[in-house]
Amino acid sequence: MRTLIATLVLVALATAPALADSETDIGAMGALAYGQHVGAGNPTPVNGVAPAALLEATQYINNIELHVEGIPTITASGVGAGGPFGRSSATISLLDALLMVNVDPSRRFRIGVGEQWIGLRNFNGNDGSTNSTHLANVIYAAGSTLPLWNHHFIELTTYVLPNVRANLSVFNAAGVAQPTEPEQGAEVYYNAAYGWTRGRSTMLLGIAGLNYHTRNINNGSLVDRNVGGAVTFEYRYRLGGTP
């Protein structure tokens, strides 16, 4: 990953103007998400609706963007009747850090690489067991901002994690630790939004989707699968530069 980051920086420096163009965006995204979770030992899908909020900051220096975003811990419980131990639930927290480079002079297209940290915890209402894991994996990103008219635009974003690895800690209903399950899989996130800018403020209304799955490295059995979509609204405020 270091080689890729160095290459992106060199490309940006080679195409950047001599004077530094520095701006900072801070913002937040709100989402109403619907998703499905299937976990180890819990073949019954857990479907749930949950609100979510994402905080973000982006530093622009010429053609380089340093982007950080994170989701505070949220929990979604299954809809409908629960199991003998109550309703199954899934809890997640997330932090992304990305280095992005604009690859064309008009800054319409960008690519990047970074790191994603995730905390996951799942409760199985059928047998009372819980499992949890913490992941840190390389993330690859691509995006595009396509201008429309009068400061309106379309923004497209894709994140891909092709090699997600972690160790799943499992506890039964009595709280006794079970054998750790090594897992490997992949994650894809995508977002499409319609945006408009007024002065230093930018608003975006969009849709997003997530597909995350892992399997047990030892026997190939499913460990964790999360699939979902969301309606999103995002607000950004620009510090520095020209409004």
Backbone as CSV, one residue per row, in Angstrom:
resi,resn,N_x,N_y,N_z,CA_x,CA_y,CA_z,C_x,C_y,C_z
1,MET,0.825,-1.197,0.000,0.000,0.000,0.000,0.863,1.252,0.000
2,ARG,2.044,1.222,0.638,2.921,2.381,0.649,3.325,2.783,-0.763
3,THR,3.615,1.783,-1.609,4.007,2.074,-2.988,2.881,2.764,-3.734
4,LEU,1.652,2.301,-3.534,0.512,2.901,-4.201,0.287,4.328,-3.742
5,ILE,0.400,4.583,-2.447,0.236,5.938,-1.931,1.300,6.864,-2.509
6,ALA,2.559,6.395,-2.544,3.639,7.204,-3.103,3.381,7.525,-4.571
7,THR,2.866,6.554,-5.313,2.560,6.775,-6.726,1.472,7.826,-6.898
8,LEU,0.419,7.751,-6.067,-0.668,8.726,-6.146,-0.160,10.139,-5.851
9,VAL,0.699,10.270,-4.856,1.235,11.586,-4.506,2.086,12.136,-5.645
10,LEU,2.918,11.285,-6.252,3.755,11.733,-7.359,2.918,12.185,-8.542
11,VAL,1.843,11.459,-8.836,0.949,11.862,-9.922,0.321,13.216,-9.630
12,ALA,-0.105,13.398,-8.392,-0.738,14.665,-8.024,0.242,15.821,-8.111
13,LEU,1.469,15.614,-7.632,2.467,16.672,-7.668,2.857,17.012,-9.100
14,ALA,2.898,16.015,-9.956,3.288,16.245,-11.342,2.263,17.057,-12.107
15,THR,0.983,16.968,-11.705,-0.092,17.666,-12.427,-0.594,18.894,-11.690
16,ALA,-0.062,19.158,-10.503,-0.566,20.265,-9.690,0.082,21.584,-10.103
17,PRO,-0.614,22.707,-9.912,-0.015,24.010,-10.164,1.049,24.328,-9.136
18,ALA,1.864,25.333,-9.444,2.997,25.648,-8.570,2.535,26.162,-7.213
19,LEU,1.462,26.962,-7.186,0.980,27.510,-5.933,-0.035,26.564,-5.297
20,ALA,0.067,26.405,-3.987,-0.835,25.492,-3.294,-2.237,26.078,-3.220
21,ASP,-3.220,25.259,-3.550,-4.633,25.618,-3.464,-5.220,24.792,-2.331
22,SER,-5.399,25.409,-1.157,-5.774,24.668,0.040,-7.165,25.062,0.506
23,GLU,-8.013,24.059,0.712,-9.362,24.261,1.229,-9.701,23.104,2.165
24,THR,-10.681,23.327,3.037,-11.124,22.292,3.966,-12.639,22.229,3.964
25,ASP,-13.174,21.021,3.855,-14.616,20.787,3.990,-14.880,20.007,5.272
26,ILE,-15.874,20.428,6.022,-16.361,19.648,7.150,-17.848,19.404,6.932
27,GLY,-18.335,18.249,7.393,-19.734,17.971,7.134,-20.252,16.763,7.869
28,ALA,-21.477,16.417,7.525,-22.142,15.273,8.143,-23.131,14.692,7.147
29,MET,-23.333,13.387,7.253,-24.320,12.690,6.430,-25.309,11.982,7.341
30,GLY,-26.577,12.148,7.065,-27.612,11.399,7.756,-28.201,10.365,6.818
31,ALA,-28.563,9.211,7.342,-29.086,8.139,6.494,-30.172,7.373,7.229
32,LEU,-31.153,6.935,6.463,-32.140,5.983,6.962,-31.869,4.683,6.211
33,ALA,-31.358,3.687,6.939,-30.858,2.470,6.303,-31.749,1.278,6.604
34,TYR,-31.875,0.415,5.606,-32.536,-0.868,5.778,-31.549,-1.943,5.361
35,GLY,-31.362,-2.953,6.225,-30.376,-3.970,5.912,-30.750,-5.335,6.446
36,GLN,-29.963,-6.317,5.998,-30.147,-7.699,6.422,-28.813,-8.261,6.881
37,HIS,-28.837,-8.925,8.036,-27.638,-9.549,8.590,-27.872,-11.040,8.779
38,VAL,-26.896,-11.830,8.345,-26.876,-13.262,8.608,-25.512,-13.578,9.202
39,GLY,-25.482,-14.251,10.354,-24.223,-14.513,11.035,-23.982,-15.981,11.300
40,ALA,-22.807,-16.266,11.814,-22.433,-17.631,12.140,-23.392,-18.210,13.172
41,GLY,-23.935,-19.398,12.905,-24.837,-20.058,13.833,-26.212,-19.428,13.904
42,ASN,-26.488,-18.458,13.049,-27.777,-17.775,13.052,-28.259,-17.640,11.609
43,PRO,-28.721,-18.745,11.001,-29.096,-18.713,9.589,-30.337,-17.885,9.293
44,THR,-31.128,-17.569,10.323,-32.322,-16.749,10.102,-31.914,-15.306,9.892
45,PRO,-32.231,-14.695,8.743,-31.827,-13.312,8.477,-32.408,-12.346,9.505
46,VAL,-31.609,-11.373,9.893,-32.052,-10.295,10.766,-32.252,-9.065,9.897
47,ASN,-33.503,-8.659,9.719,-33.823,-7.481,8.927,-34.143,-6.328,9.862
48,GLY,-33.611,-5.158,9.560,-33.864,-4.033,10.443,-33.728,-2.698,9.741
49,VAL,-34.350,-1.692,10.343,-34.247,-0.316,9.875,-33.590,0.499,10.975
50,ALA,-32.600,1.317,10.587,-31.898,2.100,11.601,-31.455,3.434,11.014
51,PRO,-31.589,4.527,11.796,-30.992,5.794,11.373,-29.492,5.752,11.626
52,ALA,-28.744,6.474,10.837,-27.289,6.504,11.005,-26.786,7.906,10.702
53,ALA,-25.652,8.252,11.292,-25.033,9.553,11.039,-23.543,9.350,10.813
54,LEU,-23.002,10.051,9.838,-21.587,9.960,9.505,-20.993,11.357,9.552
55,LEU,-19.876,11.516,10.267,-19.152,12.784,10.318,-17.954,12.703,9.386
56,GLU,-17.612,13.807,8.730,-16.546,13.765,7.738,-15.779,15.072,7.689
57,ALA,-14.528,14.981,7.196,-13.692,16.151,6.955,-12.780,15.838,5.781
58,THR,-12.592,16.823,4.893,-11.735,16.648,3.729,-10.806,17.842,3.606
59,GLN,-9.502,17.564,3.484,-8.504,18.597,3.248,-8.051,18.513,1.797
60,TYR,-8.203,19.618,1.059,-7.784,19.676,-0.341,-6.491,20.481,-0.438
61,ILE,-5.496,19.908,-1.103,-4.256,20.623,-1.418,-3.933,20.330,-2.871
62,ASN,-4.174,21.318,-3.725,-4.033,21.116,-5.167,-4.878,19.922,-5.608
63,ASN,-4.273,18.914,-6.196,-5.023,17.754,-6.693,-5.180,16.640,-5.661
64,ILE,-4.684,16.848,-4.462,-4.712,15.816,-3.423,-5.866,16.079,-2.458
65,GLU,-6.562,15.021,-2.057,-7.605,15.104,-1.053,-7.294,14.108,0.071
66,LEU,-7.310,14.578,1.300,-7.218,13.707,2.467,-8.582,13.694,3.127
67,HIS,-9.236,12.535,3.098,-10.627,12.431,3.543,-10.722,11.481,4.737
68,VAL,-11.414,11.930,5.787,-11.655,11.117,6.982,-13.145,11.135,7.266
69,GLU,-13.732,9.953,7.538,-15.155,9.873,7.859,-15.380,8.763,8.876
70,GLY,-16.401,8.916,9.685,-16.650,7.903,10.698,-18.109,7.843,11.098
71,ILE,-18.540,6.654,11.513,-19.895,6.412,12.003,-19.813,6.053,13.483
72,PRO,-20.445,6.824,14.352,-20.519,6.417,15.762,-21.256,5.081,15.873
73,THR,-21.126,4.431,16.976,-21.738,3.116,17.170,-23.263,3.176,17.025
74,ILE,-23.796,2.315,16.150,-25.245,2.204,15.977,-25.641,0.735,16.085
75,THR,-26.881,0.481,16.484,-27.399,-0.879,16.633,-28.731,-0.996,15.903
76,ALA,-28.873,-2.080,15.135,-30.144,-2.380,14.465,-30.658,-3.708,14.985
77,SER,-31.902,-3.726,15.445,-32.520,-4.953,15.935,-33.468,-5.511,14.876
78,GLY,-33.615,-6.819,14.885,-34.487,-7.463,13.918,-35.941,-7.090,14.120
79,VAL,-36.673,-7.039,13.025,-38.101,-6.755,13.105,-38.861,-8.060,13.315
80,GLY,-40.096,-7.955,13.817,-40.895,-9.144,14.045,-40.593,-9.778,15.393
81,ALA,-41.116,-10.979,15.579,-40.941,-11.690,16.847,-39.494,-12.116,17.032
82,GLY,-39.011,-12.055,18.262,-37.663,-12.472,18.570,-37.587,-13.958,18.891
83,GLY,-36.366,-14.426,19.177,-36.164,-15.807,19.551,-36.317,-16.001,21.045
84,PRO,-35.943,-17.174,21.554,-36.053,-17.442,22.994,-35.270,-16.463,23.854
85,PHE,-34.218,-15.872,23.304,-33.378,-14.941,24.069,-33.635,-13.483,23.681
86,GLY,-34.677,-13.245,22.918,-34.992,-11.881,22.493,-34.710,-11.668,21.017
87,ARG,-34.730,-10.433,20.613,-34.489,-10.103,19.219,-32.992,-10.099,18.903
88,SER,-32.651,-10.667,17.762,-31.269,-10.586,17.295,-30.951,-9.141,16.919
89,SER,-29.656,-8.784,17.019,-29.257,-7.417,16.711,-27.831,-7.402,16.162
90,ALA,-27.512,-6.317,15.472,-26.167,-6.104,14.935,-25.729,-4.690,15.284
91,THR,-24.500,-4.552,15.774,-23.950,-3.261,16.179,-22.672,-2.999,15.389
92,ILE,-22.507,-1.754,14.907,-21.354,-1.434,14.086,-20.841,-0.034,14.388
93,SER,-19.525,0.142,14.302,-18.895,1.460,14.283,-17.835,1.430,13.197
94,LEU,-17.520,2.606,12.612,-16.659,2.610,11.432,-15.842,3.891,11.359
95,LEU,-14.603,3.762,10.847,-13.750,4.910,10.572,-12.960,4.639,9.299
96,ASP,-13.051,5.576,8.334,-12.298,5.494,7.082,-11.327,6.665,7.004
97,ALA,-10.113,6.399,6.493,-9.136,7.446,6.200,-8.590,7.182,4.801
98,LEU,-8.730,8.173,3.903,-8.407,7.968,2.493,-7.541,9.093,1.951
99,LEU,-6.590,8.721,1.096,-5.827,9.671,0.309,-6.314,9.562,-1.126
100,MET,-6.918,10.632,-1.644,-7.485,10.643,-2.982,-6.700,11.596,-3.873
101,VAL,-6.619,11.266,-5.170,-5.928,12.104,-6.147,-6.831,12.331,-7.338
102,ASN,-7.008,13.586,-7.741,-7.738,13.901,-8.957,-6.865,13.580,-10.160
103,VAL,-7.411,12.855,-11.116,-6.598,12.362,-12.229,-6.820,13.148,-13.517
104,ASP,-7.623,14.208,-13.468,-7.816,15.036,-14.653,-7.799,16.504,-14.226
105,PRO,-7.429,17.423,-15.113,-7.294,18.837,-14.745,-8.573,19.469,-14.219
106,SER,-9.725,19.010,-14.693,-10.991,19.595,-14.245,-11.486,19.010,-12.931
107,ARG,-10.752,18.050,-12.380,-11.074,17.433,-11.091,-12.439,16.750,-11.086
108,ARG,-12.742,16.087,-12.180,-13.995,15.355,-12.253,-13.846,13.900,-11.801
109,PHE,-12.639,13.354,-11.897,-12.427,11.944,-11.580,-11.266,11.812,-10.592
110,ARG,-11.416,10.883,-9.640,-10.399,10.703,-8.613,-10.309,9.234,-8.215
111,ILE,-9.127,8.850,-7.774,-8.885,7.509,-7.252,-8.109,7.639,-5.948
112,GLY,-8.135,6.592,-5.134,-7.433,6.698,-3.864,-7.292,5.371,-3.155
113,VAL,-6.606,5.440,-2.025,-6.361,4.275,-1.190,-6.319,4.729,0.262
114,GLY,-6.634,3.823,1.161,-6.612,4.193,2.570,-6.808,2.994,3.466
115,GLU,-7.318,3.267,4.655,-7.513,2.226,5.671,-8.912,2.358,6.247
116,GLN,-9.531,1.211,6.518,-10.840,1.194,7.153,-10.771,0.399,8.452
117,TRP,-11.334,0.978,9.507,-11.432,0.297,10.795,-12.910,0.094,11.119
118,ILE,-13.282,-1.136,11.465,-14.675,-1.460,11.771,-14.739,-2.238,13.086
119,GLY,-15.724,-1.910,13.899,-16.058,-2.706,15.070,-17.437,-3.314,14.880
120,LEU,-17.553,-4.639,15.005,-18.823,-5.339,14.808,-19.156,-6.175,16.039
121,ARG,-20.451,-6.195,16.390,-20.924,-7.071,17.456,-22.318,-7.548,17.078
122,ASN,-22.545,-8.857,17.148,-23.834,-9.447,16.788,-24.378,-10.279,17.948
123,PHE,-25.680,-10.136,18.193,-26.356,-10.940,19.219,-27.354,-11.855,18.532
124,ASN,-27.327,-13.133,18.880,-28.206,-14.150,18.302,-29.358,-14.415,19.264
125,GLY,-30.559,-13.972,18.895,-31.712,-14.170,19.769,-32.191,-15.605,19.834
126,ASN,-31.720,-16.449,18.922,-32.146,-17.854,18.936,-31.442,-18.675,20.006
127,ASP,-30.134,-18.412,20.212,-29.396,-19.212,21.200,-28.682,-18.371,22.257
128,GLY,-28.832,-17.051,22.213,-28.239,-16.186,23.224,-26.756,-15.919,23.057
129,SER,-26.156,-16.380,21.983,-24.719,-16.190,21.793,-24.424,-14.804,21.222
130,THR,-23.210,-14.355,21.432,-22.737,-13.102,20.856,-21.410,-13.355,20.165
131,ASN,-21.134,-12.555,19.140,-19.817,-12.592,18.518,-19.395,-11.173,18.169
132,SER,-18.107,-10.936,18.138,-17.609,-9.590,17.869,-16.244,-9.672,17.202
133,THR,-15.898,-8.605,16.502,-14.608,-8.543,15.840,-14.237,-7.100,15.585
134,HIS,-12.936,-6.850,15.430,-12.415,-5.543,15.046,-11.545,-5.747,13.809
135,LEU,-11.822,-4.947,12.771,-11.143,-5.119,11.500,-10.375,-3.860,11.133
136,ALA,-9.217,-4.053,10.507,-8.431,-2.962,9.932,-7.923,-3.462,8.589
137,ASN,-8.440,-2.878,7.507,-8.133,-3.396,6.184,-7.925,-2.266,5.185
138,VAL,-7.183,-2.576,4.116,-6.915,-1.610,3.051,-8.191,-1.373,2.241
139,ILE,-8.438,-0.107,1.909,-9.614,0.265,1.147,-9.173,0.997,-0.121
140,TYR,-9.776,0.624,-1.244,-9.517,1.288,-2.524,-10.766,2.070,-2.912
141,ALA,-10.572,3.263,-3.475,-11.708,4.140,-3.729,-11.613,4.772,-5.114
142,ALA,-12.765,5.064,-5.672,-12.863,5.809,-6.925,-14.102,6.679,-6.848
143,GLY,-14.014,7.858,-7.448,-15.155,8.758,-7.404,-15.174,9.701,-8.580
144,SER,-16.320,10.338,-8.766,-16.482,11.284,-9.859,-17.478,12.360,-9.454
145,THR,-17.186,13.601,-9.833,-18.112,14.712,-9.662,-18.405,15.276,-11.040
146,LEU,-19.632,15.124,-11.502,-20.024,15.498,-12.861,-20.886,16.747,-12.808
147,PRO,-20.400,17.868,-13.329,-21.169,19.128,-13.263,-22.418,19.088,-14.126
148,LEU,-23.470,19.745,-13.657,-24.718,19.848,-14.399,-24.933,21.308,-14.814
149,TRP,-25.642,22.097,-14.014,-25.893,23.486,-14.346,-25.963,24.301,-13.061
150,ASN,-25.535,25.535,-13.126,-25.720,26.500,-12.035,-25.351,25.917,-10.666
151,HIS,-24.142,25.347,-10.566,-23.603,24.797,-9.321,-24.329,23.536,-8.846
152,HIS,-25.002,22.839,-9.754,-25.580,21.535,-9.461,-24.681,20.455,-10.063
153,PHE,-24.707,19.253,-9.488,-23.795,18.212,-9.947,-24.282,16.835,-9.505
154,ILE,-23.686,15.810,-10.109,-23.887,14.422,-9.705,-22.571,13.916,-9.125
155,GLU,-22.629,13.262,-7.966,-21.426,12.706,-7.338,-21.567,11.197,-7.187
156,LEU,-20.561,10.467,-7.644,-20.530,9.009,-7.569,-19.308,8.572,-6.770
157,THR,-19.496,7.603,-5.872,-18.403,7.128,-5.029,-18.490,5.610,-4.879
158,THR,-17.338,4.950,-4.961,-17.266,3.507,-4.743,-16.059,3.184,-3.865
159,TYR,-16.276,2.367,-2.830,-15.201,1.832,-2.002,-15.175,0.315,-2.175
160,VAL,-13.983,-0.241,-2.322,-13.827,-1.693,-2.451,-12.748,-2.162,-1.477
161,LEU,-13.091,-3.170,-0.679,-12.129,-3.844,0.192,-12.080,-5.306,-0.239
162,PRO,-11.115,-5.689,-1.077,-11.109,-7.034,-1.646,-10.585,-8.118,-0.724
163,ASN,-9.956,-7.721,0.376,-9.336,-8.732,1.236,-9.562,-8.380,2.705
164,VAL,-10.785,-8.587,3.156,-11.139,-8.339,4.554,-10.740,-9.550,5.399
165,ARG,-9.968,-9.318,6.440,-9.529,-10.400,7.328,-9.725,-9.999,8.780
166,ALA,-10.144,-10.964,9.603,-10.346,-10.705,11.030,-10.490,-12.030,11.760
167,ASN,-10.480,-11.945,13.088,-10.760,-13.094,13.943,-12.020,-12.806,14.742
168,LEU,-13.002,-13.698,14.608,-14.294,-13.515,15.262,-14.274,-14.169,16.640
169,SER,-14.518,-13.358,17.681,-14.621,-13.872,19.045,-16.068,-14.258,19.322
170,VAL,-16.291,-15.472,19.828,-17.638,-16.001,20.024,-17.838,-16.388,21.491
171,PHE,-19.018,-16.032,22.053,-19.376,-16.388,23.429,-20.781,-16.970,23.415
172,ASN,-20.972,-18.048,24.179,-22.306,-18.650,24.235,-23.196,-17.863,25.193
173,ALA,-24.430,-18.344,25.407,-25.401,-17.619,26.239,-24.937,-17.464,27.678
174,ALA,-24.075,-18.367,28.145,-23.559,-18.288,29.506,-22.333,-17.398,29.610
175,GLY,-21.889,-16.827,28.480,-20.715,-15.958,28.488,-19.401,-16.703,28.391
176,VAL,-19.454,-18.005,28.072,-18.237,-18.806,27.961,-17.660,-18.666,26.550
177,ALA,-16.367,-18.391,26.478,-15.716,-18.197,25.183,-15.694,-19.492,24.383
178,GLN,-15.988,-19.365,23.093,-15.941,-20.476,22.163,-14.702,-20.329,21.269
179,PRO,-14.356,-21.350,20.490,-13.181,-21.232,19.615,-13.285,-20.027,18.685
180,THR,-12.189,-19.306,18.564,-12.136,-18.153,17.673,-12.260,-18.600,16.222
181,GLU,-13.010,-17.839,15.433,-13.221,-18.178,14.030,-12.474,-17.184,13.136
182,PRO,-11.399,-17.625,12.455,-10.715,-16.729,11.505,-11.573,-16.540,10.260
183,GLU,-11.744,-15.286,9.826,-12.636,-15.012,8.704,-11.940,-14.188,7.627
184,GLN,-12.404,-14.362,6.403,-11.886,-13.622,5.264,-13.023,-13.363,4.288
185,GLY,-13.019,-12.180,3.667,-14.087,-11.865,2.727,-13.823,-10.574,1.992
186,ALA,-14.890,-9.864,1.665,-14.781,-8.639,0.882,-15.927,-7.698,1.228
187,GLU,-15.743,-6.437,0.859,-16.768,-5.416,1.101,-16.822,-4.463,-0.087
188,VAL,-18.023,-4.070,-0.475,-18.224,-3.069,-1.521,-19.264,-2.060,-1.023
189,TYR,-18.919,-0.781,-1.147,-19.848,0.305,-0.801,-19.975,1.226,-2.011
190,TYR,-21.186,1.696,-2.285,-21.371,2.604,-3.418,-22.439,3.636,-3.060
191,ASN,-22.267,4.829,-3.637,-23.166,5.942,-3.339,-23.324,6.809,-4.581
192,ALA,-24.541,7.210,-4.871,-24.826,8.146,-5.956,-25.687,9.260,-5.384
193,ALA,-25.300,10.515,-5.657,-26.009,11.628,-5.044,-26.140,12.799,-6.024
194,TYR,-27.236,13.530,-5.863,-27.468,14.777,-6.591,-27.154,15.917,-5.627
195,GLY,-26.259,16.837,-6.048,-25.838,17.890,-5.140,-25.968,19.269,-5.730
196,TRP,-25.967,20.271,-4.832,-26.000,21.666,-5.256,-25.250,22.493,-4.215
197,THR,-24.633,23.575,-4.673,-23.799,24.426,-3.833,-24.372,25.833,-3.781
198,ARG,-24.425,26.387,-2.570,-24.843,27.761,-2.351,-23.812,28.428,-1.447
199,GLY,-22.992,29.309,-2.010,-21.938,29.929,-1.223,-20.937,28.891,-0.739
200,ARG,-20.748,28.827,0.552,-19.821,27.848,1.128,-20.507,26.535,1.507
201,SER,-21.804,26.440,1.320,-22.554,25.248,1.715,-22.855,24.362,0.507
202,THR,-22.720,23.061,0.708,-23.058,22.071,-0.313,-23.997,21.048,0.306
203,MET,-25.080,20.719,-0.393,-26.055,19.719,0.038,-26.127,18.614,-1.006
204,LEU,-26.295,17.378,-0.534,-26.412,16.244,-1.442,-27.524,15.319,-0.961
205,LEU,-28.354,14.875,-1.895,-29.409,13.901,-1.624,-29.128,12.672,-2.476
206,GLY,-29.028,11.495,-1.834,-28.611,10.332,-2.611,-29.093,9.010,-2.061
207,ILE,-28.575,7.957,-2.676,-28.827,6.592,-2.238,-27.486,5.889,-2.101
208,ALA,-27.422,4.910,-1.194,-26.177,4.187,-0.940,-26.474,2.711,-0.749
209,GLY,-25.473,1.881,-0.987,-25.617,0.447,-0.803,-24.344,-0.168,-0.239
210,LEU,-24.507,-1.288,0.448,-23.376,-1.989,1.063,-23.548,-3.489,0.909
211,ASN,-22.455,-4.161,0.572,-22.423,-5.625,0.513,-21.143,-6.077,1.207
212,TYR,-21.295,-6.719,2.355,-20.156,-7.153,3.167,-20.348,-8.616,3.528
213,HIS,-19.350,-9.441,3.256,-19.479,-10.852,3.621,-18.108,-11.439,3.967
214,THR,-18.088,-12.363,4.902,-16.873,-13.094,5.256,-17.213,-14.564,5.480
215,ARG,-16.217,-15.407,5.281,-16.351,-16.842,5.511,-15.212,-17.335,6.389
216,ASN,-15.476,-18.454,7.065,-14.475,-19.084,7.914,-13.332,-19.604,7.046
217,ILE,-12.104,-19.177,7.350,-10.947,-19.589,6.560,-10.723,-21.098,6.640
218,ASN,-11.057,-21.707,7.776,-10.771,-23.127,7.978,-11.717,-24.047,7.217
219,ASN,-13.018,-23.703,7.189,-13.974,-24.639,6.575,-14.876,-24.011,5.506
220,GLY,-14.720,-22.721,5.243,-15.495,-22.072,4.197,-16.923,-21.713,4.558
221,SER,-17.342,-21.963,5.796,-18.718,-21.655,6.198,-18.908,-20.146,6.348
222,LEU,-20.148,-19.688,6.146,-20.464,-18.276,6.268,-20.285,-17.811,7.712
223,VAL,-19.586,-16.704,7.900,-19.403,-16.114,9.216,-20.288,-14.881,9.372
224,ASP,-20.261,-13.999,8.387,-20.979,-12.735,8.524,-21.368,-12.217,7.137
225,ARG,-22.635,-11.849,6.977,-23.073,-11.219,5.739,-24.007,-10.073,6.074
226,ASN,-23.680,-8.897,5.549,-24.498,-7.704,5.751,-24.752,-7.062,4.399
227,VAL,-26.022,-6.934,4.051,-26.422,-6.321,2.795,-27.478,-5.273,3.109
228,GLY,-27.324,-4.086,2.535,-28.306,-3.057,2.844,-28.245,-1.878,1.906
229,GLY,-29.209,-1.000,2.066,-29.287,0.225,1.286,-29.792,1.355,2.162
230,ALA,-29.627,2.582,1.676,-30.026,3.730,2.486,-30.343,4.914,1.599
231,VAL,-31.205,5.778,2.113,-31.424,7.107,1.551,-30.586,8.067,2.382
232,THR,-29.815,8.933,1.722,-28.861,9.770,2.443,-29.082,11.252,2.154
233,PHE,-28.758,12.073,3.148,-28.687,13.523,2.966,-27.390,14.001,3.597
234,GLU,-26.629,14.782,2.849,-25.305,15.198,3.301,-25.180,16.717,3.223
235,TYR,-24.505,17.293,4.228,-24.226,18.722,4.248,-22.739,18.929,4.454
236,ARG,-22.142,19.799,3.627,-20.726,20.140,3.757,-20.570,21.669,3.818
237,TYR,-19.604,22.094,4.609,-19.295,23.519,4.694,-17.821,23.728,4.402
238,ARG,-17.517,24.653,3.507,-16.142,24.865,3.067,-15.464,25.963,3.858
239,LEU,-14.257,25.668,4.366,-13.427,26.618,5.073,-12.247,26.981,4.170
240,GLY,-11.946,28.261,4.015,-10.841,28.680,3.165,-11.231,28.642,1.710
241,GLY,-10.346,29.118,0.849,-10.594,29.113,-0.580,-11.645,30.152,-0.948
242,THR,-12.181,30.012,-2.152,-13.184,30.931,-2.665,-14.572,30.342,-2.545
243,PRO,-15.549,31.040,-1.933,-16.887,30.483,-1.793,-17.524,30.196,-3.139
